[in-house]
Amino acid sequence: MNKLGCILLICLGWLWLCSHQSATPLFPKQFPKPTYDFASNPLQKDIIDLGRRFFYDPILSKNNTISCASCHSPYNAFAHVDHELSHGIYDRIGFRNAPALFNLAWAPYFMQDGAIHHLDMQALAPISDSNEMNEAFDHVISKINADTSYKILFKKVYHQPHISGAQFLKAMAQFLLSLVSAESKYDSVMRGKASFSQQEKKGYLLFQKHCANCHQEPLFTNYEFVNNGIGEDQHLHDLGRYRVTKDSNDLLKFKVPSLRNIEFTAPYMHDGRYASLKDVLRFYASAHAMQANTDKRLHNPLPLNANDQVDIISFLLCLSDKHFIFNPQHAFPKSMLKN
């Protein structure tokens, strides 16, 4: 082989390596060690991009009208804008408020009742749910493998014109793992690059005193299942964690949500019953009926007057991460518009 041929071969090899390089996951220094086992599913940019395309593709639903993004908008921290409950195919209404999606590498389980224990399996729940996508998983894989545009992508990523169910699930997980939110004003303050205003600082101190036990920094959740005293919705009859464990101690317990990006994720609670943060704080600061297993930390109303509540909200707004919300790498892939 002549010199020019050797140089060309080296260049081609380098281009291949660059296109298949692992995508180093973003581990913010202030965060604990992730629970997700990246060794079992090493991040690669082209696989993340493929998972992103799956996330926005309505082909995952039975009638090809509902995508994951239909209930998880990137501009609402991947929560469901304005709707109390998730919406599915044929205008069906889901069972719960769609939760925000970010920092999932640190979550030990998923769904508001913890029914899913591994992120690689998460996509199966909405795909098969009759009120969401209402589709058989094997049919989803068949539809994707029959799509010409996907065949081209699979050839590039996997060197074959088709994808397995396991590869699909891992690609979806990789995109979800890439949704890391750690660039809020709070984070800048913790790094010594910004300062709280006087009101934000007061709100932070109140938050630490009254809220941080459940919403622990820096992820702003402790991932516990808690009955917060909100009571059963008389229309939904959602019994929370009990639906999974059948243990009466788990009645009306739901996963403690992260408060990061809370500004963007209204309405609040598992059933979306509260439209604003003011409503949420009024609930916690007022007397209300308790159940037998209501968390003891919430047996008494929080001693927060109206001014205290405003101060706490001013701090909660510091948890908004607009770098995350408006990150074009998370948005609808423009390449899908060509197909």
C-alpha positions in Angstrom: 0.0 0.0 0.0 1.4 3.4 -0.9 1.8 6.3 1.5 -1.4 8.0 0.4 -3.4 4.8 0.9 -2.0 4.4 4.4 -2.9 8.0 5.3 -6.4 7.5 3.9 -6.9 4.3 5.9 -5.7 6.0 9.1 -8.1 8.9 8.5 -11.0 6.6 7.9 -10.2 4.7 11.1 -10.1 7.9 13.1 -13.4 9.1 11.7 -15.0 5.7 12.6 -13.6 5.9 16.1 -14.8 9.5 16.6 -18.3 8.6 15.4 -18.5 5.6 17.8 -16.8 7.1 20.8 -18.3 6.7 24.2 -20.2 9.7 25.5 -18.8 10.5 28.9 -21.8 10.9 31.3 -22.0 14.2 33.1 -21.5 13.6 36.8 -21.8 16.9 38.6 -19.2 17.1 41.3 -21.8 18.0 43.9 -24.0 14.9 43.1 -23.5 11.5 44.7 -22.5 8.4 42.7 -25.1 7.4 40.2 -27.0 4.2 40.9 -27.2 3.2 37.2 -24.7 0.7 36.0 -23.1 2.3 33.0 -20.8 -0.7 32.5 -23.9 -2.6 31.3 -24.9 0.1 28.8 -21.9 2.4 28.0 -23.1 5.7 26.7 -22.4 6.5 23.0 -23.4 9.6 21.2 -24.9 7.9 18.2 -27.0 5.6 20.5 -28.1 8.6 22.6 -29.2 10.3 19.4 -31.1 7.2 18.4 -32.9 7.0 21.7 -33.7 10.7 21.3 -35.4 9.9 18.0 -37.4 7.1 19.6 -38.5 9.4 22.4 -40.1 11.8 19.9 -41.5 9.3 17.5 -45.2 8.5 17.7 -44.6 5.2 16.0 -44.3 3.8 19.5 -48.1 4.1 20.0 -50.7 1.8 18.5 -52.2 4.4 16.2 -48.9 6.3 15.6 -50.2 9.5 17.2 -48.6 9.6 20.7 -44.8 9.9 21.5 -43.0 9.9 24.8 -42.7 13.7 24.3 -46.5 14.0 24.1 -46.5 13.8 27.9 -42.9 14.8 28.6 -42.2 18.2 27.0 -38.5 19.3 27.0 -39.7 22.8 27.7 -41.3 21.7 30.9 -38.4 19.7 32.3 -39.9 16.7 30.4 -43.2 17.0 32.4 -46.7 17.4 31.0 -47.6 21.1 30.5 -51.0 22.3 31.9 -52.6 18.8 32.2 -53.5 17.3 35.5 -53.2 13.8 34.1 -51.3 12.3 31.2 -53.1 12.0 27.9 -52.9 9.0 25.6 -54.2 7.7 22.3 -57.9 8.1 21.3 -58.0 11.1 23.8 -57.8 8.7 26.7 -56.8 10.1 30.1 -54.1 8.6 32.1 -54.0 7.6 35.8 -51.5 10.1 37.1 -49.7 13.4 36.4 -46.7 12.8 34.1 -43.5 13.3 36.2 -40.5 15.4 35.1 -37.6 13.4 33.6 -34.0 14.4 34.6 -31.2 13.1 36.7 -32.5 9.6 36.2 -29.1 8.0 36.6 -29.4 8.6 40.4 -32.9 7.1 40.8 -33.2 3.7 42.3 -36.6 3.0 40.8 -39.2 4.7 38.6 -42.9 5.5 38.3 -44.5 7.4 41.2 -45.2 4.1 42.9 -41.8 2.5 42.2 -43.3 -0.2 40.0 -40.2 -0.2 37.7 -36.8 -1.0 39.2 -34.5 -0.5 36.2 -34.3 2.4 33.7 -33.8 0.0 30.8 -37.3 -1.3 31.4 -39.0 2.0 31.9 -40.2 2.4 28.4 -42.3 -0.8 28.5 -44.8 0.8 30.9 -46.1 3.7 28.8 -45.9 1.6 25.6 -48.1 -1.1 27.0 -50.5 1.0 29.1 -54.0 1.0 27.6 -54.5 4.7 28.5 -51.1 5.8 27.1 -49.6 4.2 23.9 -51.6 0.9 24.1 -49.2 -1.0 21.9 -47.5 -4.4 22.0 -43.8 -4.1 22.4 -43.0 -6.7 19.7 -45.2 -4.8 17.3 -43.3 -1.6 18.1 -40.0 -3.3 17.2 -41.6 -4.7 14.0 -42.8 -1.2 12.9 -39.4 0.3 13.6 -37.5 -2.4 11.7 -39.8 -1.9 8.7 -39.1 1.8 8.6 -36.6 2.7 5.9 -35.2 5.7 7.7 -34.5 3.6 10.8 -32.8 0.9 8.7 -30.3 3.5 7.6 -29.7 4.5 11.2 -29.4 1.0 12.5 -26.8 0.2 9.8 -24.8 3.2 11.0 -25.1 2.4 14.7 -25.3 -1.4 14.9 -23.9 -2.3 11.4 -27.1 -4.1 10.7 -30.5 -3.0 9.2 -32.6 -4.0 12.2 -32.7 -3.6 16.0 -33.6 -6.0 18.8 -35.9 -5.2 21.6 -33.0 -5.0 24.1 -31.1 -2.6 21.9 -34.2 -0.4 21.6 -34.7 -0.3 25.4 -31.0 0.5 26.0 -31.1 3.3 23.4 -34.1 4.8 25.1 -32.3 4.5 28.5 -29.2 6.3 27.1 -31.2 9.3 26.0 -32.9 9.5 29.4 -29.6 9.2 31.1 -28.3 12.2 29.1 -31.0 14.4 30.7 -28.8 15.8 33.5 -29.9 19.0 35.2 -27.3 20.7 37.4 -26.9 24.3 36.1 -29.4 26.2 38.1 -28.7 29.4 40.1 -28.6 27.2 43.2 -25.8 25.2 41.6 -23.9 28.4 40.8 -24.3 29.6 44.4 -23.0 26.3 45.7 -20.0 26.6 43.4 -19.3 30.1 44.7 -20.1 31.7 41.3 -23.3 33.5 42.3 -25.1 34.7 45.4 -28.6 34.4 46.7 -30.7 37.6 47.1 -31.8 38.4 50.6 -35.2 36.9 50.0 -33.8 33.8 48.3 -31.4 33.3 51.2 -34.2 33.6 53.7 -36.2 31.1 51.6 -33.3 28.7 51.5 -33.0 28.8 55.3 -36.7 28.1 55.7 -36.5 25.3 53.1 -33.6 23.7 55.0 -35.6 23.8 58.2 -38.9 22.6 56.9 -38.5 20.8 53.6 -35.0 19.4 53.2 -35.7 16.3 55.2 -37.6 14.8 52.2 -36.2 17.0 49.5 -32.6 16.5 50.2 -29.9 18.4 48.4 -28.4 18.3 45.9 -30.9 16.1 44.0 -33.8 17.6 46.1 -35.4 14.2 46.8 -34.6 11.4 49.1 -36.4 8.9 46.8 -38.6 7.7 49.7 -42.3 6.8 49.4 -44.3 9.0 51.6 -47.9 9.6 52.5 -48.0 13.4 52.8 -51.6 13.6 54.0 -53.0 14.7 50.7 -55.8 12.1 50.8 -57.2 9.8 48.2 -58.6 11.3 45.0 -62.3 10.2 45.0 -62.4 9.9 41.2 -59.0 8.1 40.6 -58.9 6.0 43.8 -55.1 5.8 43.3 -53.7 4.0 46.3 -50.1 4.7 45.4 -47.3 2.4 46.4 -49.9 -0.1 47.8 -50.8 -1.0 44.2 -47.3 -2.5 43.8 -46.7 -4.0 47.3 -50.2 -4.8 48.5 -48.8 -3.7 51.9 -51.3 -1.6 53.9 -48.4 0.4 55.3 -47.9 1.7 51.7 -51.4 3.1 51.2 -51.3 6.5 49.6 -47.6 6.6 49.5 -45.9 8.2 46.5 -42.3 8.8 45.5 -40.9 12.1 46.8 -40.3 14.1 43.6 -37.3 16.3 42.9 -37.9 20.0 43.2 -35.4 20.9 40.6 -37.1 22.8 37.7 -40.2 22.9 39.8 -41.0 26.3 38.2 -41.7 24.5 34.9 -43.5 21.4 36.0 -47.0 22.5 37.2 -49.5 21.2 38.0 -48.3 19.4 41.2 -48.8 16.2 43.2 -49.3 12.8 41.7 -52.7 13.7 40.4 -51.9 17.3 39.4 -54.5 18.7 41.9 -52.5 21.8 42.7 -52.0 24.4 39.9 -49.4 26.5 41.6 -46.6 26.4 44.2 -48.7 28.7 46.3 -51.3 26.0 46.4 -48.8 23.4 47.5 -47.3 25.5 50.3 -50.8 26.5 51.5 -51.6 22.8 51.8 -48.5 22.0 53.8 -49.1 25.1 56.0 -52.7 24.3 56.8 -54.5 21.8 58.9 -55.9 18.8 57.0 -57.1 15.3 57.6 -54.4 12.6 58.2 -54.4 8.9 57.3 -53.1 6.2 59.7 -49.7 6.1 57.9 -49.3 9.8 57.1 -45.6 10.5 57.5 -44.9 11.7 61.1 -42.8 14.6 59.7 -46.1 16.0 58.3 -48.5 15.4 61.2 -48.5 19.1 62.0 -48.9 21.9 59.6 -45.6 23.6 58.7 -45.3 26.9 60.6 -45.1 29.0 57.5 -46.9 32.3 57.2 -47.8 33.9 53.9 -44.5 35.8 53.8 -42.5 32.7 54.6 -44.2 30.9 51.8 -43.3 33.6 49.3 -39.7 33.5 50.5 -39.5 29.7 50.0 -40.9 30.1 46.5 -38.3 32.6 45.7 -35.7 30.0 46.6 -37.4 27.3 44.7 -37.2 29.4 41.6 -33.4 29.2 42.0 -33.7 25.5 41.2 -34.7 26.4 37.6 -32.1 25.2 35.1 -32.7 27.0 31.8 -29.5 25.5 30.3 -31.3 22.2 30.7 -34.7 23.3 29.6 -33.6 25.0 26.4 -30.7 22.6 25.5 -31.1 21.9 21.8 -29.6 18.4 22.2 -32.7 17.4 24.2 -35.3 18.9 21.8 -37.1 17.4 18.9 -34.4 16.2 16.4 -34.6 18.2 13.2 -33.5 15.2 11.2 -37.0 13.7 11.7 -38.5 16.6 9.7 -36.8 15.2 6.6 -38.6 11.9 6.8 
